[in-house]
Amino acid sequence: MITMFIWLAIAAALAVYLIILYNGLVSLKHGVSKAWSNIDVLLKQRHDELPKLVETCKQYMQFERETLEKVMSARSAANNARQSGDVKGVGQAEGAMRLGLGNIVATVEAYPELKANQSIQQLLGRITGLENAIADRREFYNETVNINNVRIEQFPDVIVARLFAFRPAELLVFGEEEKTDVDLRSLFRS
């Protein structure tokens, strides 16, 4: 009789432990989704601001069409990847778009009449703020993804993760072009 109670207590303790592991993994999975949603909101806000910036710049920069077209093309690619949930595609397109934005900022800095334009300064300020927020959220998202991915590979969590088909999440990595400096000479060649 006592042996049966001991086995029942062990089984109950094991069940409680597995429930705690499962709930922890569910919490992490939803934390990843929430972190991605936060990035998604910021990306959408930035994507909504870009056409305004491009349109304002077009008034001054007829000769810089290529830079503006690259930004809008990258914006479209990032938006498509974001809507389809392609984290890797978002990273690549966002890297290209950030490079294009760097080119626009460098161009604005080089033209005093453009730099003095209040609308452009407000839009650049708004986009710069969004860029900083995206960088912060990306760091938080990647940290959440890392914690999730480590947990589903650690013992004993791996048992529960495999049993309930928990999958690793993908890190949000922007492209190499984001890490390179803007080539100002090529921007201002006629």
C-alpha positions as a Python dict, from the first residue, in 0.01 Angstrom:
ca = {
    (1, 'M'): (0, 0, 0),
    (2, 'I'): (276, 244, 92),
    (3, 'T'): (463, 145, -223),
    (4, 'M'): (159, 232, -431),
    (5, 'F'): (134, 577, -268),
    (6, 'I'): (503, 636, -333),
    (7, 'W'): (459, 544, -700),
    (8, 'L'): (150, 765, -725),
    (9, 'A'): (339, 1054, -564),
    (10, 'I'): (628, 1006, -807),
    (11, 'A'): (387, 990, -1103),
    (12, 'A'): (205, 1303, -980),
    (13, 'A'): (533, 1490, -930),
    (14, 'L'): (648, 1387, -1278),
    (15, 'A'): (315, 1498, -1429),
    (16, 'V'): (337, 1836, -1254),
    (17, 'Y'): (698, 1875, -1372),
    (18, 'L'): (602, 1796, -1734),
    (19, 'I'): (313, 2043, -1713),
    (20, 'I'): (551, 2312, -1587),
    (21, 'L'): (794, 2237, -1873),
    (22, 'Y'): (512, 2245, -2128),
    (23, 'N'): (374, 2573, -1997),
    (24, 'G'): (722, 2727, -2002),
    (25, 'L'): (769, 2626, -2365),
    (26, 'V'): (426, 2761, -2459),
    (27, 'S'): (512, 3089, -2288),
    (28, 'L'): (838, 3113, -2482),
    (29, 'K'): (665, 3033, -2812),
    (30, 'H'): (414, 3310, -2755),
    (31, 'G'): (693, 3543, -2641),
    (32, 'V'): (858, 3494, -2980),
    (33, 'S'): (529, 3570, -3155),
    (34, 'K'): (476, 3881, -2944),
    (35, 'A'): (831, 4004, -3010),
    (36, 'W'): (779, 3953, -3385),
    (37, 'S'): (448, 4140, -3368),
    (38, 'N'): (624, 4435, -3204),
    (39, 'I'): (878, 4444, -3488),
    (40, 'D'): (601, 4404, -3743),
    (41, 'V'): (420, 4712, -3609),
    (42, 'L'): (735, 4923, -3628),
    (43, 'L'): (820, 4798, -3977),
    (44, 'K'): (470, 4885, -4094),
    (45, 'Q'): (498, 5233, -3944),
    (46, 'R'): (830, 5287, -4119),
    (47, 'H'): (692, 5152, -4445),
    (48, 'D'): (403, 5397, -4416),
    (49, 'E'): (644, 5689, -4365),
    (50, 'L'): (877, 5602, -4653),
    (51, 'P'): (646, 5706, -4940),
    (52, 'K'): (605, 6046, -4775),
    (53, 'L'): (981, 6089, -4749),
    (54, 'V'): (1039, 5972, -5105),
    (55, 'E'): (766, 6199, -5242),
    (56, 'T'): (907, 6500, -5056),
    (57, 'C'): (1259, 6421, -5173),
    (58, 'K'): (1142, 6378, -5533),
    (59, 'Q'): (1046, 6742, -5541),
    (60, 'Y'): (1410, 6835, -5483),
    (61, 'M'): (1601, 6539, -5620),
    (62, 'Q'): (1488, 6461, -5974),
    (63, 'F'): (1838, 6337, -6054),
    (64, 'E'): (1845, 6093, -5758),
    (65, 'R'): (1567, 5871, -5891),
    (66, 'E'): (1780, 5556, -5873),
    (67, 'T'): (1831, 5590, -5497),
    (68, 'L'): (1462, 5655, -5439),
    (69, 'E'): (1360, 5364, -5663),
    (70, 'K'): (1594, 5127, -5478),
    (71, 'V'): (1439, 5227, -5146),
    (72, 'M'): (1086, 5178, -5273),
    (73, 'S'): (1176, 4845, -5433),
    (74, 'A'): (1334, 4725, -5108),
    (75, 'R'): (1028, 4854, -4919),
    (76, 'S'): (802, 4646, -5141),
    (77, 'A'): (1018, 4334, -5100),
    (78, 'A'): (1029, 4380, -4721),
    (79, 'N'): (655, 4431, -4705),
    (80, 'N'): (589, 4115, -4908),
    (81, 'A'): (827, 3911, -4692),
    (82, 'R'): (676, 4056, -4373),
    (83, 'Q'): (323, 3970, -4484),
    (84, 'S'): (421, 3614, -4573),
    (85, 'G'): (607, 3566, -4242),
    (86, 'D'): (942, 3508, -4414),
    (87, 'V'): (1181, 3623, -4139),
    (88, 'K'): (1490, 3562, -4354),
    (89, 'G'): (1338, 3754, -4647),
    (90, 'V'): (1247, 4042, -4415),
    (91, 'G'): (1606, 4056, -4293),
    (92, 'Q'): (1748, 4073, -4645),
    (93, 'A'): (1499, 4329, -4775),
    (94, 'E'): (1526, 4543, -4461),
    (95, 'G'): (1904, 4547, -4497),
    (96, 'A'): (1874, 4675, -4853),
    (97, 'M'): (1618, 4932, -4748),
    (98, 'R'): (1832, 5059, -4460),
    (99, 'L'): (2121, 5101, -4703),
    (100, 'G'): (1897, 5303, -4932),
    (101, 'L'): (1779, 5516, -4640),
    (102, 'G'): (2142, 5580, -4551),
    (103, 'N'): (2196, 5700, -4906),
    (104, 'I'): (1898, 5935, -4879),
    (105, 'V'): (2023, 6074, -4548),
    (106, 'A'): (2369, 6130, -4698),
    (107, 'T'): (2212, 6305, -4996),
    (108, 'V'): (1999, 6527, -4773),
    (109, 'E'): (2306, 6620, -4570),
    (110, 'A'): (2489, 6725, -4886),
    (111, 'Y'): (2216, 6960, -5011),
    (112, 'P'): (2153, 7263, -4788),
    (113, 'E'): (1814, 7347, -4943),
    (114, 'L'): (1703, 6988, -4887),
    (115, 'K'): (1849, 6977, -4538),
    (116, 'A'): (1664, 7297, -4446),
    (117, 'N'): (1327, 7163, -4561),
    (118, 'Q'): (1105, 7121, -4254),
    (119, 'S'): (900, 6834, -4399),
    (120, 'I'): (1211, 6632, -4481),
    (121, 'Q'): (1358, 6695, -4138),
    (122, 'Q'): (1037, 6580, -3968),
    (123, 'L'): (1016, 6269, -4183),
    (124, 'L'): (1383, 6186, -4132),
    (125, 'G'): (1343, 6235, -3758),
    (126, 'R'): (1040, 6007, -3753),
    (127, 'I'): (1213, 5739, -3963),
    (128, 'T'): (1532, 5764, -3754),
    (129, 'G'): (1325, 5713, -3439),
    (130, 'L'): (1158, 5412, -3598),
    (131, 'E'): (1498, 5274, -3705),
    (132, 'N'): (1620, 5294, -3345),
    (133, 'A'): (1304, 5129, -3215),
    (134, 'I'): (1335, 4853, -3477),
    (135, 'A'): (1695, 4790, -3372),
    (136, 'D'): (1586, 4762, -3007),
    (137, 'R'): (1294, 4533, -3091),
    (138, 'R'): (1512, 4321, -3320),
    (139, 'E'): (1757, 4270, -3035),
    (140, 'F'): (1472, 4170, -2802),
    (141, 'Y'): (1319, 3941, -3067),
    (142, 'N'): (1650, 3765, -3133),
    (143, 'E'): (1710, 3721, -2759),
    (144, 'T'): (1362, 3570, -2721),
    (145, 'V'): (1421, 3341, -3019),
    (146, 'N'): (1755, 3234, -2876),
    (147, 'I'): (1603, 3149, -2536),
    (148, 'N'): (1323, 2956, -2711),
    (149, 'N'): (1564, 2764, -2933),
    (150, 'V'): (1796, 2675, -2645),
    (151, 'R'): (1509, 2557, -2426),
    (152, 'I'): (1364, 2325, -2689),
    (153, 'E'): (1705, 2161, -2729),
    (154, 'Q'): (1790, 2125, -2358),
    (155, 'F'): (1717, 1813, -2160),
    (156, 'P'): (1450, 1747, -2031),
    (157, 'D'): (1265, 2020, -2225),
    (158, 'V'): (1359, 1852, -2552),
    (159, 'I'): (1136, 1558, -2463),
    (160, 'V'): (831, 1778, -2415),
    (161, 'A'): (926, 1993, -2716),
    (162, 'R'): (944, 1692, -2946),
    (163, 'L'): (634, 1535, -2799),
    (164, 'F'): (430, 1849, -2869),
    (165, 'A'): (612, 1953, -3191),
    (166, 'F'): (765, 2278, -3069),
    (167, 'R'): (980, 2421, -3349),
    (168, 'P'): (1280, 2652, -3338),
    (169, 'A'): (1219, 3009, -3449),
    (170, 'E'): (1435, 3195, -3698),
    (171, 'L'): (1657, 3485, -3597),
    (172, 'L'): (1599, 3818, -3770),
    (173, 'V'): (1929, 3899, -3938),
    (174, 'F'): (1967, 4194, -4172),
    (175, 'G'): (2192, 4170, -4476),
    (176, 'E'): (2561, 4244, -4502),
    (177, 'E'): (2494, 4567, -4692),
    (178, 'E'): (2361, 4716, -4368),
    (179, 'K'): (2707, 4685, -4215),
    (180, 'T'): (2889, 4866, -4494),
    (181, 'D'): (2942, 5240, -4511),
    (182, 'V'): (2750, 5449, -4760),
    (183, 'D'): (2960, 5523, -5070),
    (184, 'L'): (2916, 5899, -5089),
    (185, 'R'): (3129, 5936, -5402),
    (186, 'S'): (2900, 5713, -5605),
    (187, 'L'): (2597, 5903, -5478),
    (188, 'F'): (2714, 6235, -5614),
    (189, 'R'): (2860, 6132, -5948),
    (190, 'S'): (2681, 6289, -6240),
}
